[in-house]
Amino acid sequence: MRLLLLALLLVGCSSPPPPAERLVFLRDAVIAPAGSGGRALADGRELVHTEWTPGAPITLGGRTDPGPARPECAPLFSVDLGDVRSLVARGSEDPNTVLAFSPDGDRLLVGSHRGEVLILDAWTGAIQARRRLAESMIKVVAWAGDGATAYAGEASPDASVHALEPDDLASRWTVRLADAVGSSPAPPATDIYGVYTLPAAYSLHVLPGGDLLVAGVHAWPGADGQTQNRSILLRLAPDGTRRAQWPTDGPADAVLRYVAVDPEGGLLAVPLDRSAAGPVPALPIGEVLVFDLATLTLVTSIATPPLEPHFKAARIWEALAIDGRRRQLLLGFSDGRAQIVPVDGGPRAVVQLGVPILSGDVPISSSVSWGALLPDGFVTTTGDTNIPWGSQTTATRPPVAHPGAHTVWVHGRDGTPRWTWHGEHVLQGLSVSPDRGTLVVGAGHRSSDSRRDLFGALVFDVGGAGSGDEHLAVTCSTEAPVFFRHVVHDDGRVAVAEVPWRDAPDSVAGHYRVTVLR
């Protein structure tokens, strides 16, 4: 009897169950306990797409919380991509990583610096397939429009482009770009920059109807130590057969640095550069070439005079976009200028963002690094402060930061300023959602200090009035710096690659992984 009474007493005094974990208020969504009727996440909670109001209570899954003043951002999952710490410790560039959401948004295609391709559940991070394709890096990935095929392009001695089954990454067909642009042997493991001398698929675009546009690029030291170049543009059918190429008579003695495509407008643009020694070929080196997308015939080439005396050429990295229907190009240059250029000639809209200015007697500038066209405008970002290569003081450290450095700029197509945003983050890459309503800018590590609270992804609403701070919808923090290849889905999910970094001369911090945030 006494035991029974003790048992009843213990039951009566037992602690109540812990309260459900608090609601997490995201942009147009809430992470709630299981049973809330939303999308299941990796930790057992659910993501519920719903509107909420700051200060107003909302109940989901048996939990009631008031909405905060501003939305939060939460990681949905992270997936490890392997150990690259020794590479980073030896001073390598950030490990190249490429990402693509499937057309239905349920899967994430990942290509890693270690030559692996992964298919992930884009909500939980579950690995659905994983395969190593190359001894060196995967350079580009893409999905077929119906999601039935995954594509990956290598930087490797073969420079292969693979068509893969999404369920198990089995090969459907392979095209060896090295047959067109030549091969180089795999570099020794001690050569941290050797991978960049291998032939590679530098661009991979899936076009309406299923054709692929591929750029094969090879820049390597020959037997005599002199740099050589070979590049080619290919339009491949869905079965990998060749439909068109440029040049028609074989690879160009040049480098196709970055390809911008407008499938609806039927045009593509690419800067033609050259790093090779020897006689300059009869090609418009230093100009932007515009091609008919269907036939790869040259429509025009566009030259831009350099910003002398500090720059000897107007160079473009990835600040390039084309609108075929309105016959306009966006060009962003390393000298700090951005321009909207009519394809058929005419006045240009020019904005000066990071152009050289004097700090004392030292010129400083900031390159236009990334850019994209918006429905009625364009967005660009500027990079770190530098001293122009044409300056006599290039060995000097920049004495101060350029006022236009590390800034997001939004303009109308006529060059009229819309809004800008500037912070302490080191900006890395620019992604625009398919509906063109959201843009994401990555944040990497700072070379000037060891702060870790500025890593992540900055998410902006594109349209509407207001300042840059008002357009900054949310900051998604990460544990490590973000690589410049990231993607954003229309539903607000952002996929980033986190990369290790040297936080001291003899120390590497962080992990190499892909993270999806919302």
C-alpha positions in Angstrom: 0.0 0.0 0.0 2.8 2.4 0.9 4.5 1.6 -2.4 1.3 2.3 -4.3 0.9 5.7 -2.6 4.5 6.6 -3.3 4.0 5.7 -7.0 0.9 7.9 -7.2 2.7 10.7 -5.5 5.6 10.5 -7.9 3.2 10.5 -10.9 1.4 13.5 -9.5 4.6 15.4 -9.0 6.2 14.5 -12.3 7.5 17.5 -14.4 5.2 18.7 -17.2 6.5 18.0 -20.7 8.9 20.7 -22.0 7.2 23.4 -24.2 7.5 23.0 -27.9 10.5 24.8 -29.5 9.7 28.4 -30.3 8.4 29.4 -33.7 11.0 30.7 -36.1 9.6 33.6 -38.2 11.1 33.7 -41.7 10.2 35.7 -44.8 6.6 34.6 -45.6 7.0 31.4 -43.7 7.4 30.0 -40.2 9.4 27.0 -38.9 7.0 25.2 -36.5 6.8 21.9 -34.6 5.9 18.7 -36.4 2.2 18.3 -37.2 1.8 21.9 -38.4 0.9 20.9 -41.9 4.1 22.2 -43.6 7.1 20.8 -45.3 9.1 18.3 -43.2 12.7 19.5 -42.4 15.8 17.5 -41.4 15.4 18.1 -37.6 11.7 17.0 -37.5 10.2 20.4 -37.6 8.2 21.8 -40.5 8.3 24.8 -42.7 4.9 26.4 -43.2 4.4 29.0 -45.9 2.2 31.6 -44.2 2.0 35.4 -43.7 2.6 36.9 -40.3 2.5 40.3 -38.7 5.1 41.8 -36.3 3.7 41.7 -32.8 0.7 39.6 -33.7 0.5 36.1 -32.2 0.3 33.1 -34.4 -0.3 29.5 -33.4 1.2 26.5 -35.2 1.7 22.9 -34.0 0.4 23.8 -30.5 2.9 26.6 -30.0 1.9 30.3 -30.0 4.4 33.1 -30.4 4.2 36.8 -31.5 5.8 37.8 -34.7 9.1 39.7 -34.3 9.9 43.1 -35.7 12.0 41.6 -38.6 12.1 38.2 -40.2 14.8 35.7 -39.2 16.9 33.4 -41.4 17.6 29.8 -40.4 19.7 27.0 -41.8 17.6 24.1 -43.0 20.6 21.7 -43.3 24.3 21.4 -44.1 26.1 18.6 -46.0 29.8 18.0 -45.7 31.8 18.1 -49.0 35.1 16.6 -47.8 38.4 17.8 -46.4 40.1 20.6 -48.3 41.9 22.1 -45.3 45.4 21.1 -46.5 44.7 22.8 -49.8 43.6 26.0 -48.0 46.5 25.8 -45.7 48.9 26.0 -48.6 47.3 29.2 -49.9 44.9 27.9 -52.5 42.0 29.9 -53.8 38.6 29.1 -52.2 37.5 25.6 -53.4 35.3 25.9 -56.5 31.8 24.8 -55.8 28.7 25.0 -58.0 25.0 24.6 -57.2 21.7 24.3 -58.9 18.1 23.8 -57.7 16.0 21.4 -59.8 13.2 23.0 -61.7 10.6 21.7 -59.2 12.8 22.9 -56.3 12.9 19.5 -54.6 16.5 18.6 -55.4 19.9 20.4 -55.2 22.7 19.5 -57.6 26.2 20.1 -56.2 29.5 20.0 -57.9 32.6 20.1 -55.7 36.3 21.1 -55.8 37.1 17.4 -55.1 35.5 16.3 -58.4 32.3 15.0 -56.8 28.7 15.5 -57.9 25.9 15.1 -55.4 22.1 15.1 -55.6 20.5 16.3 -52.3 17.0 16.5 -51.1 16.7 20.3 -51.2 14.6 20.4 -48.0 16.3 17.9 -45.7 19.8 17.5 -47.1 19.5 13.8 -47.5 22.1 12.5 -50.0 20.1 10.8 -52.9 23.2 10.2 -55.1 26.9 10.9 -54.9 29.6 10.2 -57.5 33.2 11.3 -58.2 33.5 12.2 -61.8 37.0 13.8 -62.0 40.4 13.8 -60.3 40.0 17.6 -60.2 37.1 20.0 -59.8 33.6 20.2 -61.1 33.4 23.5 -62.8 29.7 23.9 -63.8 26.4 22.1 -63.2 22.9 22.5 -64.6 19.5 20.8 -64.9 17.4 19.9 -68.0 14.3 22.0 -68.1 12.1 19.0 -67.1 14.5 17.9 -64.3 15.0 14.5 -66.0 18.8 15.0 -66.6 21.6 16.5 -64.6 24.6 18.0 -66.3 28.1 18.5 -65.0 31.3 19.9 -66.6 34.8 19.3 -65.4 38.1 21.1 -65.2 40.3 18.0 -65.9 42.7 16.5 -68.5 39.6 15.4 -70.4 37.4 18.5 -69.7 34.3 16.2 -70.0 30.7 17.3 -70.0 28.4 14.6 -68.5 24.7 14.0 -68.9 23.6 12.1 -65.8 20.6 10.2 -64.4 19.4 12.2 -61.4 18.4 9.2 -59.4 21.9 7.5 -59.3 24.2 9.8 -61.4 24.7 7.0 -64.0 26.2 8.4 -67.2 23.9 8.8 -70.3 26.6 10.4 -72.5 29.9 12.2 -72.2 31.5 14.8 -74.5 35.2 15.3 -74.2 36.0 19.0 -74.7 39.8 18.2 -74.7 39.3 16.8 -78.2 38.6 20.4 -79.3 40.8 22.5 -77.0 43.6 20.1 -76.2 44.6 18.3 -73.0 47.1 18.9 -70.2 48.3 16.3 -67.6 46.9 16.4 -64.1 49.2 18.6 -62.0 51.0 17.2 -59.0 49.2 17.5 -55.6 51.7 20.1 -54.5 50.7 22.5 -57.3 47.7 24.3 -55.8 47.2 26.4 -58.9 47.8 23.7 -61.5 44.1 22.8 -61.8 43.5 26.2 -63.5 45.8 25.2 -66.3 43.6 22.2 -67.2 41.0 22.4 -70.0 37.5 23.0 -68.6 33.9 23.6 -69.3 33.7 27.2 -68.3 30.0 27.7 -69.1 27.0 25.4 -69.3 23.5 26.7 -70.2 20.5 24.5 -70.9 18.4 26.1 -73.6 14.6 25.9 -74.3 14.1 22.6 -76.2 16.9 20.9 -74.4 20.0 22.0 -76.3 23.2 22.8 -74.3 25.5 25.8 -74.8 29.0 24.9 -73.6 32.2 26.9 -73.6 35.5 24.9 -73.6 38.5 26.9 -72.4 42.2 25.9 -72.1 45.0 28.2 -71.1 48.3 26.4 -70.2 52.1 26.7 -70.3 53.5 24.9 -73.4 56.7 22.9 -73.5 58.7 26.1 -74.0 57.1 27.7 -71.0 55.0 30.1 -73.1 51.3 30.3 -72.4 48.9 28.9 -75.0 45.2 29.4 -75.4 42.4 27.4 -77.0 38.7 28.0 -76.7 35.5 27.0 -78.4 31.8 27.5 -78.2 29.5 24.5 -78.8 25.8 24.0 -79.1 25.0 20.4 -78.3 21.7 18.5 -78.9 20.1 16.8 -75.9 21.9 13.6 -77.0 25.3 15.3 -77.0 25.7 15.6 -80.7 27.1 18.8 -82.1 24.7 21.2 -83.7 26.9 24.3 -84.1 30.3 25.7 -83.0 32.4 28.8 -83.0 34.9 29.2 -84.5 33.7 26.9 -87.3 37.2 25.9 -88.3 38.6 25.0 -84.9 39.4 26.5 -81.5 40.2 30.1 -81.1 43.7 31.3 -79.9 41.9 33.1 -77.1 40.0 32.8 -73.8 36.2 32.9 -73.6 36.1 34.2 -70.1 32.4 34.2 -69.3 29.2 33.6 -71.3 25.9 35.4 -70.8 22.8 34.0 -72.5 19.3 35.2 -73.2 17.4 32.2 -74.5 14.2 34.1 -75.1 16.0 36.9 -76.9 18.1 34.5 -78.9 21.5 36.1 -78.2 24.6 35.4 -76.2 27.6 37.5 -75.3 31.1 36.7 -74.3 34.3 38.7 -73.7 37.2 37.6 -75.8 40.5 37.7 -73.9 43.9 36.3 -74.5 46.8 35.3 -72.2 48.9 33.5 -74.8 52.3 34.5 -76.1 53.1 34.9 -79.7 51.4 36.8 -82.6 47.9 38.1 -82.0 45.4 36.2 -84.1 42.9 38.0 -86.4 40.2 38.1 -83.7 38.6 41.0 -81.9 40.7 40.4 -78.7 39.5 42.6 -75.8 36.0 43.1 -77.2 32.7 41.6 -76.2 31.3 39.3 -79.0 27.6 38.9 -79.5 26.3 35.8 -81.3 23.1 34.5 -82.6 22.2 31.7 -80.1 20.7 29.3 -82.7 23.6 29.2 -85.2 26.5 30.7 -83.2 27.2 33.2 -85.9 28.8 36.4 -84.9 26.3 39.3 -84.8 28.7 42.1 -83.7 31.6 42.8 -81.5 31.7 45.7 -79.0 34.9 47.5 -78.1 35.3 49.8 -75.0 38.2 52.1 -74.7 40.3 51.7 -71.5 40.2 54.1 -68.7 43.6 55.5 -69.1 46.2 56.2 -67.7 45.5 53.7 -64.9 44.1 50.9 -67.1 45.4 49.6 -70.4 42.4 47.5 -71.2 38.7 47.4 -70.3 38.4 43.9 -68.8 35.2 42.1 -67.7 35.1 39.2 -65.3 31.5 38.2 -64.5 29.7 41.5 -64.6 28.0 40.7 -68.0 24.4 40.2 -69.0 22.4 40.4 -72.3 18.8 41.3 -73.1 18.2 40.1 -76.7 14.7 41.4 -77.0 15.7 45.0 -76.0 19.1 44.5 -77.7 21.0 45.7 -74.7 24.2 44.5 -72.8 25.3 45.1 -69.3 29.1 45.5 -69.0 30.9 45.9 -65.7 34.6 46.5 -65.9 37.6 46.0 -63.6 38.2 49.8 -63.8 35.1 50.5 -61.8 32.7 51.4 -64.6 29.3 49.8 -65.5 27.5 50.5 -68.8 24.3 49.6 -70.6 25.3 49.2 -74.2 23.0 49.0 -77.2 23.8 45.9 -79.3 23.2 47.8 -82.5 25.2 50.9 -81.6 24.2 54.2 -80.0 24.7 56.1 -76.8 25.7 54.2 -73.7 24.4 54.7 -70.2 27.6 54.9 -68.1 27.8 54.8 -64.3 31.1 55.3 -62.4 31.1 53.1 -59.3 34.7 52.2 -58.3 36.7 54.3 -60.8 40.2 55.5 -59.7 40.4 58.3 -57.3 43.5 59.7 -55.5 44.2 59.2 -51.9 47.0 61.5 -51.4 49.2 60.7 -54.3 48.1 57.0 -54.5 45.3 56.1 -56.9 42.7 53.6 -55.6 39.9 51.8 -57.4 37.3 49.1 -57.0 36.3 46.6 -59.7 32.8 45.9 -60.8 32.8 42.2 -60.0 29.3 40.8 -60.7 26.2 42.1 -62.4 22.7 41.1 -63.6 19.9 42.7 -65.6 16.6 43.3 -63.9 13.2 43.7 -65.7 13.6 47.5 -65.8 17.1 48.1 -64.5 20.4 46.4 -63.5 22.3 45.4 -60.4 26.1 45.4 -59.9 28.5 44.8 -57.0 31.9 46.2 -56.5 34.9 44.4 -54.9 37.7 45.3 -52.6 39.9 48.4 -52.8 42.9 48.0 -55.0 45.6 50.0 -56.7 45.3 50.0 -60.5 47.9 47.8 -62.3 48.8 50.7 -64.6 49.8 52.8 -61.6 53.4 53.4 -60.6 52.6 52.5 -57.0 51.2 49.0 -57.4 53.5 47.7 -54.6 51.9 50.0 -52.1 49.0 48.9 -49.9 45.8 51.0 -50.5 46.0 53.7 -47.8 42.2 53.9 -47.4 39.1 52.1 -48.6 37.6 53.3 -51.9 34.2 54.8 -51.1 32.5 52.7 -53.7 34.1 49.4 -52.6 31.9 46.4 -51.4 28.7 48.0 -52.4 25.5 46.8 -54.0 24.3 49.2 -56.7 20.9 49.2 -58.4 20.2 51.5 -61.4 17.6 52.0 -64.1 18.5 51.0 -67.7 19.2 54.6 -68.4 21.8 54.8 -65.5 19.5 56.5 -63.0 20.4 55.5 -59.5 17.7 53.5 -57.6 19.3 52.4 -54.4 22.7 51.3 -53.0 23.7 49.2 -50.0 27.1 49.3 -48.3 28.3 47.4 -45.2 31.4 45.8 -43.7 30.9 42.5 -45.5 33.2 41.3 -48.2 30.8 40.8 -51.1 31.0 37.4 -53.0 28.9 36.7 -56.0 25.4 37.8 -57.1 22.4 35.6 -57.5 19.0 36.6 -58.8 15.9 34.5 -58.3 14.2 33.2 -61.4 11.2 35.5 -60.9 13.8 38.4 -60.7 12.3 39.6 -57.4 15.1 38.6 -55.0 18.8 39.0 -55.1 21.4 37.4 -52.9 25.0 38.5 -52.3 27.4 36.3 -50.5 29.7 37.4 -47.7 33.3 36.0 -47.5 36.2 36.4 -45.1 37.9 39.7 -44.5 41.7 39.9 -45.2 42.0 42.9 -42.9 40.8 41.3 -39.7 39.7 38.0 -38.2 36.0 38.8 -37.6 33.7 35.8 -38.0 30.3 37.6 -37.6 30.2 38.8 -41.2 30.0 35.5 -43.1 26.8 34.5 -44.8 24.3 35.6 -47.4 22.6 39.0 -47.8 19.0 38.8 -49.2 17.5 41.8 -50.8 14.1 42.6 -52.2 14.7 44.1 -55.7 11.6 46.3 -56.3 10.0 49.2 -54.6 11.1 52.5 -53.2 13.4 53.0 -50.2 17.0 52.9 -49.2 19.4 50.0 -49.5 18.8 49.2 -45.8 15.1 49.0 -46.4 15.7 46.7 -49.4 17.8 44.4 -47.2 15.2 41.8 -46.2 17.3 39.5 -44.1 20.9 38.5 -43.3 21.6 34.8 -43.3 24.6 34.1 -41.1 26.9 31.1 -41.7 29.8 29.6 -39.7 32.3 30.0 -42.5 32.8 32.3 -45.5 30.5 31.9 -48.5 31.9 31.0 -51.9 30.8 33.3 -54.8 28.7 30.6 -56.6 25.3 30.5 -54.8 21.7 30.2 -55.9 18.3 31.4 -54.7 14.9 29.8 -55.4 11.7 31.7 -55.9 10.4 30.4 -52.6 13.2 32.1 -50.7 15.6 29.2 -50.1 19.3 30.1 -50.6 22.0 27.5 -51.3 25.6 28.4 -50.4 28.9 26.7 -50.2 30.8 27.4 -47.0 34.6 27.2 -47.4 37.5 27.0 -44.9 39.8 29.9 -44.5 43.1 30.7 -43.0 42.4 32.5 -39.8 46.1 32.7 -38.9 49.3 32.0 -40.9 49.5 28.4 -39.6 45.8 27.7 -38.8 42.7 26.8 -40.9 39.2 27.3 -39.6 35.8 26.2 -40.9 34.4 23.3 -42.9 33.8 22.7 -46.6 30.1 22.1 -46.9 26.9 23.1 -48.7 24.2 24.9 -46.6 20.6 25.7 -47.5 19.1 28.7 -45.6 15.6 30.1 -45.5 
